[in-house]
Amino acid sequence: MRNNGTPASPGEGESPPSTLEPRTGSTRDGKPLSLNRAAAPDLVPWLARIMSAEVRLPAGATVRCGMFNDAGQLRVLMAGEWSAETSEGNRRFNLGNRGQALFFGPHSRHMPITVEGSFRVVGISFRPGAEHVMGGLVPTKTLDQIIDFDEIVGHGRLASRFPPDGSNADWIDRMEALLREFVARRKPAAPDPVTLAFDRFAFASPGAPVAEFIEQDAVTQRTLERIVTRDFGLTPKQVLRRARVLDMASQLLGVAAPEEAAEQAMRFFDQSHLIREFTHFFGMTPQQFVRKPNPLLRITLEGRQARRLEELQRIAPGTTPWRAVDP
């Protein structure tokens, strides 16, 4: 069910990029972004990022794009008709006016997604290992899948906790408050320190060999393989490969620090290596990739890059260089 590498031609009713109306911020050239920020200090052990995105489309318009998450995400989708090519086949979600809470497992590759009509989303991105210690869905079982969160929780619709007339900032605060209630009730442990250290290593040095982390963190290869596979859903080497290509994709989409571009390009041996990796993870070459509008993917990767740069202390919180103005 994956993209075969050939860019899809615009279908009937598909909305061109110029007709997308951002409501939660945009790049300097007007492309939609989310409103996103780091977690409150008391939730940092489990929560990586919190966001809300709202995009208006003309009546009958469609966006064909995709997502690529490097961590599990809980999203409440409030509008639009969504379809996704998951590891288990095509899934469709017709939200109407009720909304639906969905858990997106981490991705091993780009997941094609189509949205019909305007949409609004609020969501959280978990830190690797958080799902494991919180007793929920683990990456080894949710990789490249979408799970009906309301169905597995079984105590009402999460979407009903968000007032329709609330602002996007209000929804972010509400989502954070709901997670705080869960943490206070369940009192989960923090994720494994090895997991957190490897997550930071993947942000800072994805071009380095796994052996470098093993040496600096004084962990055995067997232990690292076991913990990372459990908490990321991928092997350590696969996690670093994915981080390299996500950083490069962010550069191509204009939601990355420009001064890092040369160093990130050097992580690939040559142009052929870059093309092979891009084709493996996105089903298309870099040239094909930049010819597509990628609005959903840009929103996802922008939040990841903001988190990465803030946690590496390369930018101050809320000072991403690619945003036009804060909403």
C-alpha positions in Angstrom: 0.0 0.0 0.0 3.0 2.3 0.0 3.7 5.1 -2.5 5.5 3.6 -5.5 7.8 6.5 -6.0 5.9 8.3 -8.7 4.4 11.6 -7.6 0.6 11.6 -7.7 -0.9 14.0 -10.2 -3.5 16.4 -8.8 -6.9 14.8 -8.8 -10.2 16.5 -9.5 -11.0 18.8 -6.7 -7.5 18.7 -5.2 -6.6 22.0 -3.7 -3.4 23.8 -4.9 -1.1 25.1 -2.1 -2.1 28.7 -2.7 -5.7 28.0 -1.6 -4.7 26.6 1.8 -5.6 29.2 4.5 -3.4 28.8 7.6 -5.0 29.5 11.0 -2.2 28.5 13.3 0.8 30.1 11.8 2.8 29.9 8.6 6.2 29.9 7.0 7.7 33.1 5.7 6.2 32.2 2.3 2.8 31.5 3.6 2.7 27.7 4.0 0.6 26.4 6.9 2.2 25.4 10.2 0.9 24.3 13.6 0.8 26.2 16.8 3.2 24.0 18.9 5.3 24.2 22.0 7.3 22.1 24.5 5.5 20.5 27.4 5.1 22.1 30.8 8.0 21.1 33.1 6.0 18.6 35.1 5.1 16.6 31.9 8.5 16.7 30.2 9.4 13.1 31.2 6.6 11.7 29.0 5.5 14.5 26.6 7.8 15.6 23.8 5.6 18.3 22.1 2.0 19.6 22.1 0.3 21.1 19.0 -2.8 22.3 17.4 -3.2 22.9 13.6 -6.1 24.5 11.7 -6.2 24.9 7.9 -9.2 26.1 5.9 -9.7 24.8 2.4 -12.3 25.8 -0.3 -15.5 23.7 -0.3 -14.9 20.3 -1.9 -11.1 20.6 -1.9 -8.7 17.8 -1.1 -5.2 17.6 0.3 -3.1 14.5 -0.7 0.0 14.4 1.4 1.3 12.3 4.3 2.8 12.1 7.8 6.1 10.8 9.1 6.3 10.6 12.9 9.4 9.5 14.8 7.3 9.0 18.0 3.9 7.9 19.0 1.3 10.7 18.8 -2.2 11.1 20.1 -4.3 13.3 17.9 -7.9 14.5 18.2 -9.1 15.2 14.6 -12.1 17.6 14.6 -13.1 18.0 11.0 -12.5 16.7 7.5 -12.6 13.3 6.0 -9.3 11.5 6.5 -7.9 8.4 4.9 -4.5 6.8 5.4 -2.4 4.0 4.0 -1.3 2.1 7.1 0.6 -1.1 7.5 -2.7 -2.9 7.7 -4.2 -1.3 4.6 -6.4 1.8 3.9 -8.2 3.3 6.9 -10.9 6.0 6.5 -12.3 8.4 9.2 -15.3 10.5 8.5 -15.4 12.8 11.4 -18.5 14.9 10.8 -19.0 17.3 13.7 -18.1 14.9 16.5 -14.3 14.5 16.1 -12.3 11.4 16.9 -9.2 10.6 18.9 -6.6 8.5 17.1 -3.3 7.1 18.2 -0.7 7.3 15.5 2.2 4.9 16.1 5.7 5.9 15.0 6.5 5.5 11.4 9.2 3.4 9.7 8.4 5.2 6.5 6.2 8.0 5.1 2.4 7.3 5.5 0.3 8.6 2.7 -2.8 10.6 4.0 -5.6 12.3 2.2 -7.9 15.0 3.8 -11.1 16.2 2.3 -12.2 19.6 3.5 -11.0 22.0 6.1 -9.5 20.4 9.2 -8.5 21.1 12.8 -6.3 19.0 15.0 -5.0 19.0 18.5 -2.3 16.5 19.6 0.6 15.4 21.7 3.8 13.7 20.7 5.1 11.3 23.3 8.8 10.8 24.2 10.1 7.4 23.1 9.4 4.9 25.9 6.5 6.9 27.4 3.9 4.5 26.0 5.7 1.6 27.6 5.9 3.1 31.1 2.4 4.5 30.9 1.0 1.0 30.2 -0.5 1.8 26.8 0.4 1.0 23.2 4.0 0.1 22.5 5.8 1.0 19.3 6.6 -2.7 18.4 2.9 -3.2 18.0 1.8 0.2 16.6 4.5 0.9 14.1 2.9 2.4 10.9 -0.6 1.9 12.4 -3.5 4.2 13.4 -5.5 3.0 16.5 -9.0 4.2 17.5 -8.1 5.6 20.9 -11.6 6.1 22.1 -12.4 2.4 21.4 -9.5 1.1 23.4 -9.9 3.5 26.3 -13.6 2.8 26.5 -14.8 5.7 28.7 -16.2 8.3 26.3 -15.1 10.4 23.4 -11.9 12.5 24.0 -13.1 15.0 21.4 -16.0 16.0 23.6 -13.5 17.5 26.1 -12.6 20.3 23.6 -15.2 23.0 23.3 -15.9 23.7 19.6 -15.6 27.5 20.1 -12.3 27.2 22.0 -9.2 28.7 20.5 -6.3 26.6 19.3 -4.2 27.8 22.3 -7.1 26.8 24.6 -7.2 23.3 23.1 -3.4 22.9 23.6 -3.8 23.9 27.3 -6.8 21.5 27.6 -4.9 18.6 26.1 -2.0 19.2 28.5 -4.4 19.3 31.4 -5.9 16.0 30.5 -2.5 14.4 30.3 -1.6 15.9 33.7 -4.8 14.3 35.1 -3.7 10.9 33.7 -0.2 11.2 35.2 -1.5 12.2 38.6 -3.9 9.2 38.6 -1.5 6.6 37.2 1.9 7.9 38.5 3.9 6.3 35.7 7.7 6.0 35.9 9.9 8.0 33.6 11.1 6.3 30.4 14.4 4.4 30.5 17.4 6.7 30.8 19.0 4.8 27.9 16.0 5.6 25.7 16.1 9.3 26.5 19.9 9.4 25.9 19.6 7.7 22.6 16.7 10.0 21.6 19.0 13.0 22.2 21.8 11.2 20.3 19.6 10.8 17.3 18.9 14.5 17.4 22.5 15.6 17.8 24.5 13.0 15.9 22.4 10.8 13.6 25.4 10.5 11.2 27.5 8.9 13.9 27.8 5.1 14.2 25.8 3.3 16.9 29.2 2.2 18.4 29.8 5.8 19.4 26.8 5.9 21.6 27.6 2.5 23.1 31.0 3.8 24.1 29.9 7.2 25.5 26.9 5.8 27.4 28.7 2.7 28.7 25.9 0.4 27.6 26.3 -3.0 25.9 25.1 -3.5 22.4 22.7 -6.2 23.4 21.1 -4.0 26.0 20.9 -1.0 23.6 19.3 -3.2 20.9 16.7 -4.5 23.4 15.7 -1.1 24.9 15.7 0.9 21.7 13.7 -1.7 19.8 11.1 -1.9 22.6 10.8 1.9 22.9 11.3 3.1 19.3 9.9 0.1 17.4 13.1 0.1 15.3 16.7 -1.0 15.8 19.2 1.7 16.8 20.7 1.8 13.3 17.2 2.3 11.8 16.4 5.1 14.3 19.5 7.0 13.2 18.8 6.4 9.5 15.3 7.8 10.0 16.6 10.8 11.9 19.1 11.6 9.1 16.4 11.6 6.4 13.8 13.5 8.5 16.4 16.3 9.1 17.1 16.5 5.3 13.4 16.4 4.5 12.9 19.3 6.9 15.6 21.3 5.1 13.9 20.7 1.8 10.6 21.8 3.2 12.0 25.0 4.7 11.4 24.2 8.3 15.0 23.7 9.6 17.9 25.8 10.6 19.6 26.9 7.4 23.1 26.9 9.0 22.8 23.2 9.6 22.1 22.4 5.9 25.7 21.7 4.9 26.4 19.4 7.9 23.2 17.5 7.4 24.0 16.9 3.7 27.4 15.5 4.7 25.7 12.7 6.6 25.1 11.0 3.2 28.1 9.6 1.4 27.1 11.1 -1.9 24.1 12.1 -4.0 23.3 8.4 -4.8 23.2 7.6 -1.1 20.8 10.4 -0.5 18.5 9.4 -3.3 18.5 5.7 -2.1 17.6 6.8 1.4 14.9 9.2 0.3 13.4 6.6 -1.9 13.4 4.1 0.9 11.7 6.3 3.4 9.5 8.5 1.2 8.9 6.4 -1.9 10.3 9.2 -4.1 13.5 11.0 -4.9 14.4 14.4 -3.3 13.6 16.1 -6.7 10.1 14.5 -6.7 9.7 15.4 -3.0 10.3 19.1 -3.4 7.8 19.3 -6.3 5.0 18.3 -4.0 3.3 20.8 -1.7 3.5 18.5 1.4 1.3 20.6 3.8 0.6 17.9 6.3 4.2 16.6 6.3 5.5 20.1 6.8 3.3 20.6 9.8 4.6 17.3 11.4 8.3 17.9 10.6 8.2 21.5 11.8 7.1 20.5 15.2 9.9 17.9 15.3 12.5 20.4 14.3 11.3 23.0 16.8 11.6 20.3 19.5 15.0 19.2 18.3 16.6 22.6 18.2 15.1 23.7 21.5 16.3 20.5 23.3 19.7 20.8 21.8 19.7 24.5 23.0 20.4 25.7 19.5 17.4 28.1 19.6 15.4 29.6 22.4 11.8 28.3 22.9 9.4 29.9 20.4 12.1 31.4 18.2 12.1 29.2 15.1 13.6 31.0 12.2 11.2 29.7 9.5 8.0 31.1 11.0 6.5 34.3 9.6 4.8 35.5 12.8 3.5 33.7 15.8 -0.3 33.3 15.6 
